[in-house]
């Protein structure tokens, strides 16, 4: 048979992908197909569908990592078969997780970082829930020993990410989310006496509020709780939700006191896959000491080959993200992290300065003193368009920018927020600024009096 002859029934890789029978059919949507498809063809068809997704690098609404080293990609490939929960089978992956825990404990000034306890999670949401559960168990145990009622636990927060509302609902805890009064953007020390009582299991302080990027004043909150213990006898711990700020403040805001330097802070969570620069799927929870994690939350598992303690909500999950997190610590060191985070912060502050020059904007957060981000609102008056319209307009150029109302009691204020992450260069930010200016010019010339644009981004 001539070498150039192709059998029409041949579905091998010799045939062009788009000349196979599979290419002439729509991909099955909700039922498994009856027949097989060539691996490369199946890959190509799925890849083609994924072209309809947005460009992650232009998604400035997300906190999550969108720029990855080639070495990290290779480590993820090398680790694709490693189940991090199976510490007996993959002891070195477990060791790298343990190293990361102690590196973070040291970074966050745990009194005895070599003796602390913590673990990796699938993200900050799981880590936050573990912190909340530890508070609930400690509070309940103390109350039971005193012969007191344990049926009405509550947790006090400022404007928090949705994971804390999930924690409250899933684990039967009342969440007291303090409304924003006046021009407040987060929880203030003066709020605590009004909302805390003997049933308060803990206070959540956020280092990088989701809605604006500001840091809540952790030290001032701790000092007020110290005063409340002296005045009222209420001993209420703090959990710091440092989902993003936990990988920012230690490197470029070193004088800020927010972590285990404060005795009142008993646990901290952070997202490795946000400003920790790791791929999606890893978070961290660290307790100040082993006494802060109740033994009742630790389970010993012996059916994977060894007897191993576990205290995460999830069980089997990949080890690659943990390995990648350790790679980042090893690869970058303190000076490398500081250089990256400072560059992000400088770009955010530059962007805030430039946006402030644009007529219709009033800055809510200009990138100073918190996360590498900016948040702004429209000035008073009828501009003929909304920030939702502007979000839609710049999306035509591929940019995804979050627009949404602030939490209660400031829901009437709609803000737009831009996050600057690793990989968002000054040049890229300049291109975004140009597109925002063009969008405003277009909307000014073509007002939308009855706009139906709505939020396209949700904090869930």
Secondary structure, DSSP 4 states (H G I P E B T S, - for coil): --TT---TT--STTS-GGGSGGGGSPPPSSS--SS---HHHHHHHHHHHHTTS--GGGB-S--S-----HHHHHHHHHTTT-BTT-TTT-HHHHHHHHHHHHHHHHHTT-TTGGG-EEEEESSHHHHHHHHHHHHHHHHHHHHHHTT---S--EEEESS--HHHHHHHHHTT-EEEEPPP-TT--S--GGGHHHH--TTEEEEEEEBS-TTT-PBP-HHHHHHHHHHHHHHH-----EEEE-TTGGGTHHHH-TT---STTSTTEEEEEEETTTTT-PPSS-EEEEESSGGGS-GGG-EEE-TTSS-EEE--S--S-BSHHHHHHHHHHHHHHHHHHHHHHHHHHHHHHHHHHHHHTSTTEEEEE-SSSSSSEEEEEEPSS--SS-HHHHHHHHHTTT-B-EEEEPSTT-TT-EEEEEE--TT--HHHHHHHHHHHHHHHHHHHHS--TT----------
